Amino acid sequence: MGINSRERLKEILIQKSILRGKFKLSSGKESDYYIDARLTTLDPEGVSLVAEIFLEEILKDPGINAVGGPTMGADPIVGALIAESHRTGRPLNGFLVRKREKEHGTGKIVEGGLKAGDVTAVVEDVVTTGGSVLTAIDAVKSIGAEVRKTLVIVDREEGGDQAFHEMGIELYSIFKISELL
């Protein structure tokens, strides 16, 4: 990843995903801006850049063999990441974590090929307090898999990093919100 990838991703995020106004966040807080990161992660160039940057960071730990995160924010990121990992010859298994167990079929909360003993990185588009990611981490751990890293596109700098630190999980963010506003 060159500086170009990060700088280009920053341009896309600012252009497409930073919305101004009054917004209620999933944490319940109110904000005068909202990061609709899916407008970047559902953009072909945007998600490709995210996958490139995240994969470079994930591969710093050769023990990681799976990547996933909470559905909806992680869905396009995981898809792009596993495709990119295949192209680069270092394939990662993908998984997605539902908000709750489904009530039909297999009844799983974690979809995909995740199994006990896997070593994972959990990805998400934006972290505020870390709630949805922490819930996903708990689900991953309940299967018997290990979480080594959490990667987010944007850290809103509202305490999420502390929550991960307390769990002994490294948080990597491509951007802090202060770099985008």
Sequence and secondary structure as in RCSB ss.txt:
>XXXX:A:sequence
MGINSRERLKEILIQKSILRGKFKLSSGKESDYYIDARLTTLDPEGVSLVAEIFLEEILKDPGINAVGGPTMGAD
PIVGALIAESHRTGRPLNGFLVRKREKEHGTGKIVEGGLKAGDVTAVVEDVVTTGGSVLTAIDAVKSIGAEVRKT
LVIVDREEGGDQAFHEMGIELYSIFKISELL
>XXXX:A:secstr
  HHHHHHHHHHIIIIIEEEEEEE TTS EEEEEE THHHHTSHHHHHHHHHHHHHHHTTSTT  EEEEETTTTH
HHHHHHHHHHHHTT   EEEEE SS  SSTT  SEEES  TT EEEEEEEEESS HHHHHHHHHHHHHT EEEEE
EEEEE SSSHHHHHHHTT EEEEEEEGGGT 
